[in-house]
Amino acid sequence: PFYKLGTCIAKQTKAGFKASPEFVLRFGNSFSTGFIVLDEAEEAQWLKGLEIRGYEAPQGLAGKILAVRSKAGLNLGAAKANPGRLRNLLPRSHLKLY
């Protein structure tokens, strides 16, 4: 892992570097690529810590860690785009519990 100021920013894999969920949570709002935008219903599920089922990642993004944004442009954290679902990587301490 690669650390900057005590925060893991990336992990090296065979395919290259993979951004850490912590890095995406901090800097995801400045990404120009590698992000998705959730609608209001998906955002409500997301903030409860749930996955988004039935989600198909755009071409080339499957299996990658993505930044997640609201329609208003707010950074909602990191996700992993798995086949048929968007896995929530938001730390439990950042969730709305209701």
GUBA-800693 format. One line per 10 residues: for each residue x, y, z of N, C-alpha, C, CB. Coordinates in nm, 2 decimals, decimal comma, padded with zeros to 4 digits. Glycine has a CB too. Example, Ala and Ser with C-alpha at 12.3 -4.5 7.8 and 13.67 -1.06 7.14 Angstrom:
<nodes>
01,32:-00,57:00,78:01,23:-00,45:00,78:01,32:-00,33:00,78:01,13:-00,45:00,90 | 01,28:-00,22:00,71:01,37:-00,11:00,71:01,29:00,00:00,79:01,41:-00,06:00,57
</nodes>
This chain:
<nodes>
00,08:-00,12:00,00:00,00:00,00:00,00:00,09:00,13:00,00:-00,09:00,00:00,12 | 00,03:00,23:-00,05:00,10:00,36:-00,06:00,03:00,46:00,03:00,11:00,41:-00,20 | 00,11:00,52:00,12:00,05:00,60:00,23:00,10:00,75:00,21:00,09:00,55:00,37 | 00,01:00,84:00,23:00,04:00,98:00,23:-00,03:01,05:00,34:00,00:01,05:00,09 | 00,05:01,11:00,43:-00,01:01,17:00,55:-00,09:01,07:00,64:-00,09:01,29:00,51 | -00,04:00,95:00,64:-00,11:00,85:00,73:-00,23:00,79:00,67:-00,14:00,91:00,85 | -00,27:00,82:00,55:-00,39:00,76:00,48:-00,34:00,67:00,36:-00,48:00,87:00,43 | -00,40:00,56:00,36:-00,37:00,47:00,24:-00,44:00,53:00,12:-00,42:00,32:00,27 | -00,36:00,56:00,02:-00,41:00,62:-00,10:-00,43:00,52:-00,22:-00,33:00,73:-00,15 | -00,35:00,41:-00,22:-00,36:00,32:-00,33:-00,30:00,18:-00,29:-00,30:00,37:-00,46
-00,34:00,08:-00,37:-00,27:-00,05:-00,35:-00,23:-00,09:-00,49:-00,38:-00,15:-00,29 | -00,11:-00,15:-00,50:-00,06:-00,19:-00,63:-00,10:-00,33:-00,66:00,10:-00,18:-00,63 | -00,16:-00,35:-00,78:-00,21:-00,48:-00,82:-00,14:-00,52:-00,95:-00,36:-00,48:-00,84 | -00,16:-00,63:-01,00:-00,10:-00,67:-01,13:-00,14:-00,58:-01,24:-00,14:-00,82:-01,17 | -00,26:-00,53:-01,24:-00,31:-00,44:-01,34:-00,27:-00,29:-01,32:-00,47:-00,44:-01,34 | -00,21:-00,26:-01,21:-00,16:-00,12:-01,19:-00,20:-00,08:-01,05:-00,23:-00,03:-01,29 | -00,23:00,05:-01,03:-00,27:00,09:-00,90:-00,42:00,10:-00,88:-00,21:00,23:-00,87 | -00,47:00,06:-00,76:-00,61:00,07:-00,73:-00,63:00,17:-00,62:-00,67:-00,07:-00,69 | -00,71:00,27:-00,64:-00,73:00,37:-00,54:-00,80:00,31:-00,42:-00,82:00,49:-00,59 | -00,77:00,36:-00,30:-00,83:00,31:-00,18:-00,96:00,38:-00,15:-00,73:00,33:-00,05
-01,05:00,31:-00,08:-01,18:00,37:-00,05:-01,16:00,50:00,03:-01,27:00,28:00,03 | -01,06:00,51:00,11:-01,04:00,63:00,19:-01,00:00,75:00,10:-00,93:00,60:00,29 | -00,91:00,72:00,00:-00,87:00,82:-00,09:-00,99:00,87:-00,17:-00,76:00,76:-00,19 | -01,08:00,78:-00,22:-01,20:00,82:-00,30:-01,29:00,90:-00,21:-01,27:00,69:-00,35 | -01,31:00,86:-00,08:-01,39:00,94:00,01:-01,34:01,08:00,03:-01,40:00,87:00,14 | -01,21:01,10:00,03:-01,16:01,23:00,05:-01,15:01,32:-00,08:-01,02:01,22:00,11 | -01,11:01,25:-00,19:-01,08:01,33:-00,31:-01,17:01,29:-00,43:-00,94:01,31:-00,35 | -01,27:01,21:-00,41:-01,36:01,16:-00,52:-01,44:01,27:-00,59:-01,46:01,06:-00,47 | -01,46:01,38:-00,52:-01,54:01,49:-00,58:-01,46:01,56:-00,69:-01,58:01,59:-00,48 | -01,33:01,54:-00,69:-01,24:01,61:-00,79:-01,21:01,52:-00,91:-01,12:01,66:-00,73
-01,26:01,39:-00,91:-01,23:01,30:-01,02:-01,30:01,35:-01,15:-01,27:01,16:-00,99 | -01,23:01,34:-01,26:-01,30:01,38:-01,39:-01,35:01,25:-01,46:-01,20:01,46:-01,48 | -01,30:01,14:-01,42:-01,34:01,01:-01,48:-01,35:00,91:-01,36:-01,25:00,95:-01,59 | -01,41:00,79:-01,38:-01,41:00,69:-01,28:-01,51:00,72:-01,17:-01,28:00,68:-01,22 | -01,62:00,79:-01,20:-01,73:00,82:-01,11:-01,86:00,79:-01,17:-01,72:00,96:-01,06 | -01,96:00,77:-01,08:-02,10:00,75:-01,12:-02,19:00,84:-01,04:-02,14:00,60:-01,11 | -02,31:00,87:-01,09:-02,40:00,95:-01,03:-02,53:00,87:-00,99:-02,44:01,08:-01,11 | -02,57:00,87:-00,87:-02,69:00,80:-00,82:-02,81:00,89:-00,83:-02,67:00,75:-00,68 | -02,93:00,83:-00,85:-03,05:00,91:-00,84:-03,09:00,91:-00,69:-03,16:00,85:-00,93 | -03,20:00,98:-00,66:-03,25:01,00:-00,52:-03,28:00,86:-00,45:-03,37:01,09:-00,52
-03,34:00,77:-00,52:-03,38:00,64:-00,46:-03,25:00,56:-00,43:-03,47:00,56:-00,55 | -03,16:00,56:-00,52:-03,03:00,49:-00,50:-02,95:00,55:-00,40:-02,95:00,48:-00,64 | -02,95:00,68:-00,39:-02,88:00,76:-00,29:-02,93:00,72:-00,15:-02,89:00,91:-00,31 | -03,06:00,71:-00,13:-03,11:00,68:00,00:-03,07:00,54:00,04:-03,27:00,68:00,00 | -03,07:00,44:-00,05:-03,02:00,31:-00,02:-02,87:00,31:00,01:-03,04:00,21:-00,14 | -02,80:00,39:-00,06:-02,65:00,40:-00,05:-02,61:00,45:00,09:-02,59:00,49:-00,15 | -02,68:00,55:00,14:-02,65:00,61:00,27:-02,69:00,52:00,38:-02,72:00,75:00,28 | -02,77:00,42:00,36:-02,80:00,32:00,46:-02,70:00,21:00,46:-02,94:00,27:00,44 | -02,61:00,21:00,37:-02,50:00,11:00,36:-02,54:-00,01:00,28:-02,48:00,06:00,50 | -02,64:00,00:00,20:-02,69:-00,11:00,11:-02,62:-00,10:-00,02:-02,84:-00,10:00,09
-02,62:-00,22:-00,09:-02,57:-00,22:-00,23:-02,68:-00,18:-00,32:-02,52:-00,37:-00,26 | -02,64:-00,14:-00,44:-02,73:-00,11:-00,54:-02,74:-00,23:-00,63:-02,70:00,02:-00,63 | -02,85:-00,31:-00,62:-02,87:-00,43:-00,70:-02,92:-00,40:-00,84:-02,96:-00,53:-00,63 | -02,89:-00,48:-00,94:-02,93:-00,46:-01,08:-02,85:-00,35:-01,15:-03,07:-00,42:-01,08 | -02,74:-00,31:-01,09:-02,66:-00,21:-01,16:-02,56:-00,27:-01,25:-02,58:-00,13:-01,05 | -02,55:-00,22:-01,37:-02,46:-00,27:-01,47:-02,36:-00,15:-01,50:-02,52:-00,31:-01,60 | -02,23:-00,18:-01,47:-02,13:-00,08:-01,49:-02,10:-00,04:-01,63:-01,99:-00,13:-01,42 | -02,07:00,08:-01,66:-02,04:00,12:-01,80:-01,92:00,04:-01,85:-02,01:00,27:-01,80 | -01,91:00,03:-01,98:-01,80:-00,04:-02,04:-01,66:00,00:-01,98:-01,80:-00,01:-02,19 | -01,58:-00,10:-01,94:-01,45:-00,07:-01,89:-01,44:-00,04:-01,74:-01,39:00,04:-01,97
-01,55:-00,03:-01,68:-01,55:00,01:-01,53:-01,58:-00,11:-01,44:-01,64:00,12:-01,50 | -01,62:-00,22:-01,50:-01,66:-00,34:-01,42:-01,53:-00,39:-01,34:-01,71:-00,46:-01,51 | -01,55:-00,41:-01,21:-01,45:-00,46:-01,12:-01,36:-00,35:-01,07:-01,36:-00,56:-01,20 | -01,39:-00,23:-01,10:-01,30:-00,12:-01,06:-01,37:-00,04:-00,94:-01,28:-00,02:-01,17 | -01,28:00,03:-00,86:-01,33:00,11:-00,76:-01,37:00,25:-00,82:-01,23:00,12:-00,64 | -01,49:00,29:-00,79:-01,54:00,42:-00,85:-01,58:00,52:-00,74:-01,66:00,39:-00,94 | -01,58:00,64:-00,77:-01,63:00,75:-00,68:-01,78:00,75:-00,71:-01,56:00,89:-00,71 | -01,86:00,77:-00,60:-02,00:00,78:-00,61:-02,04:00,92:-00,58:-02,07:00,67:-00,52 | -02,13:00,98:-00,66:-02,18:01,12:-00,64:-02,33:01,12:-00,64:-02,12:01,21:-00,74 | -02,38:01,22:-00,57:-02,53:01,25:-00,58:-02,56:01,33:-00,70:-02,58:01,31:-00,44
-02,68:01,35:-00,73:-02,72:01,44:-00,84:-02,68:01,58:-00,82:-02,87:01,43:-00,87 | -02,67:01,62:-00,69:-02,63:01,75:-00,65:-02,48:01,77:-00,66:-02,68:01,78:-00,51 | -02,40:01,66:-00,69:-02,26:01,67:-00,70:-02,18:01,64:-00,57:-02,22:01,80:-00,75 | -02,25:01,59:-00,47:-02,18:01,56:-00,34:-02,11:01,43:-00,35:-02,28:01,56:-00,23 | -02,00:01,42:-00,30:-01,92:01,29:-00,30:-01,98:01,20:-00,19:-01,77:01,32:-00,27 | -02,02:01,08:-00,23:-02,08:00,98:-00,14:-01,99:00,87:-00,11:-02,21:00,93:-00,20 | -01,87:00,87:-00,15:-01,77:00,77:-00,12:-01,73:00,68:-00,23:-01,83:00,68:-00,01 | -01,70:00,56:-00,20:-01,64:00,46:-00,30:-01,73:00,34:-00,32:-01,50:00,42:-00,26 | -01,73:00,29:-00,44:-01,80:00,17:-00,47:-01,71:00,08:-00,56:-01,93:00,20:-00,54 | -01,75:-00,05:-00,55:-01,68:-00,15:-00,65:-01,79:-00,19:-00,74:-01,61:-00,27:-00,57
-01,77:-00,18:-00,87:-01,87:-00,22:-00,97:-01,85:-00,36:-01,00:-01,85:-00,13:-01,10 | -01,94:-00,45:-00,94:-01,94:-00,59:-00,96:-02,05:-00,62:-01,06:-01,96:-00,67:-00,83 | -02,05:-00,73:-01,13:-02,15:-00,77:-01,22:-02,29:-00,77:-01,15:-02,12:-00,90:-01,29 | -02,38:-00,69:-01,20:-02,52:-00,69:-01,14:-02,54:-00,61:-01,01:-02,56:-00,83:-01,12 | -02,43:-00,55:-00,96:-02,45:-00,48:-00,83:-02,34:-00,38:-00,82:-02,46:-00,57:-00,71 | -02,36:-00,28:-00,73:-02,27:-00,18:-00,70:-02,24:-00,19:-00,55:-02,31:-00,03:-00,73 | -02,12:-00,24:-00,51:-02,09:-00,27:-00,38:-02,05:-00,15:-00,30:-01,98:-00,38:-00,37 | -02,11:-00,12:-00,19:-02,09:00,00:-00,11:-01,96:-00,02:-00,02:-02,21:00,03:-00,02 | -01,87:00,07:-00,04:-01,74:00,06:00,03:-01,73:00,17:00,14:-01,62:00,07:-00,06 | -01,85:00,23:00,16:-01,85:00,34:00,26:-01,83:00,28:00,40:-01,99:00,42:00,25
-01,74:00,34:00,48:-01,72:00,29:00,62:-01,85:00,30:00,70:-01,60:00,36:00,69 | -01,87:00,20:00,79:-01,99:00,19:00,87:-02,01:00,32:00,95:-01,99:00,07:00,96 | -01,90:00,38:00,99:-01,91:00,50:01,08:-01,96:00,62:01,00:-01,77:00,54:01,13 | -01,97:00,62:00,87:-02,02:00,73:00,79:-02,16:00,71:00,74:-01,93:00,74:00,66 | -02,23:00,61:00,79:-02,36:00,58:00,74:-02,47:00,65:00,82:-02,39:00,43:00,75 | -02,58:00,68:00,76:-02,70:00,73:00,82:-02,77:00,60:00,88:-02,79:00,81:00,73 | -02,79:00,59:01,00:-02,86:00,48:01,06:-03,00:00,52:01,10:-02,78:00,43:01,19 | -03,09:00,49:01,01:-03,24:00,52:01,03:-03,32:00,41:00,97:-03,28:00,65:00,98
</nodes>
